Amino acid sequence: MKKRVVTSVLWLYAGWYVGAMTAFLVGLSPVLGPIVGISAAVLIAIDPRHVLWSQPLSAPAVAPTRAASTSA
C-alpha cells in the first residue's frame, strides 16, 4: 500500500508539471496542470486493469475431495 501512495504522489507532481508546462507553451488555462496531475495520480492509484498492482490469488475455501466425487 505504501508503494501505491508514493507512486500516486509522484505521478501527481509529474502530471501537474507536464500539464502546467504544456498549458504555458500552448497558451491554455493554467488549470490544465492540476487536472492532468490529479487524473494521472488517480489512474495510478486505482489501476482499473490491475496491471501495476496485482492482487494475490486466494485459495479456495474448501477443496473438493476425491472420495466425495466418486461413488462406489
C-alpha positions as CSV (number, residue, x, y, z in Angstrom):
1,M,0.0,0.0,0.0
2,K,2.9,2.3,0.7
3,K,4.2,1.9,-2.9
4,R,0.8,2.8,-4.3
5,V,0.6,6.0,-2.2
6,V,4.2,7.1,-3.1
7,T,3.8,6.5,-6.8
8,S,0.5,8.3,-6.8
9,V,2.1,11.3,-5.3
10,L,5.0,11.2,-7.7
11,W,2.6,10.9,-10.7
12,L,0.6,13.8,-9.3
13,Y,3.6,16.1,-9.3
14,A,4.9,14.9,-12.6
15,G,1.5,15.2,-14.3
16,W,1.0,18.6,-12.7
17,Y,4.3,19.8,-14.1
18,V,3.8,18.5,-17.6
19,G,0.2,19.8,-17.7
20,A,1.4,23.3,-16.5
21,M,4.3,23.3,-18.9
22,T,2.0,22.3,-21.8
23,A,-0.6,24.9,-20.9
24,F,2.1,27.6,-20.8
25,L,3.7,26.6,-24.1
26,V,0.3,26.2,-25.9
27,G,-1.4,29.2,-24.2
28,L,-4.1,27.3,-22.4
29,S,-5.5,27.8,-19.0
30,P,-3.1,27.1,-16.1
31,V,-5.9,24.8,-14.6
32,L,-4.7,22.2,-17.0
33,G,-1.8,21.3,-14.8
34,P,-3.8,20.2,-11.7
35,I,-6.3,18.4,-13.9
36,V,-3.6,16.3,-15.6
37,G,-1.8,15.7,-12.4
38,I,-4.8,14.6,-10.4
39,S,-6.1,12.4,-13.2
40,A,-2.7,10.7,-13.6
41,A,-2.5,10.1,-9.8
42,V,-6.0,8.6,-9.7
43,L,-5.3,6.3,-12.6
44,I,-2.2,5.0,-11.0
45,A,-3.8,4.6,-7.6
46,I,-6.9,2.8,-8.8
47,D,-5.2,0.8,-11.5
48,P,-8.5,-0.4,-13.2
49,R,-6.8,-3.1,-15.3
50,H,-4.7,-4.4,-12.4
51,V,-1.5,-4.1,-14.4
52,L,0.6,-2.4,-11.8
53,W,-0.8,-3.7,-8.6
54,S,-1.6,-7.3,-8.9
55,Q,-3.9,-8.9,-6.4
56,P,-2.7,-12.1,-4.6
57,L,-4.6,-15.2,-5.5
58,S,-6.7,-16.5,-2.8
59,A,-7.0,-20.3,-2.1
60,P,-10.4,-21.9,-2.4
61,A,-12.2,-22.2,1.0
62,V,-12.9,-25.9,0.6
63,A,-11.1,-28.2,-1.8
64,P,-13.2,-31.0,-3.3
65,T,-12.1,-34.4,-2.2
66,R,-11.6,-37.4,-4.5
67,A,-13.7,-39.7,-2.3
68,A,-16.7,-37.4,-2.5
69,S,-16.6,-37.2,-6.3
70,T,-16.5,-41.0,-6.9
71,S,-19.4,-43.3,-6.0
72,A,-18.9,-47.0,-5.4
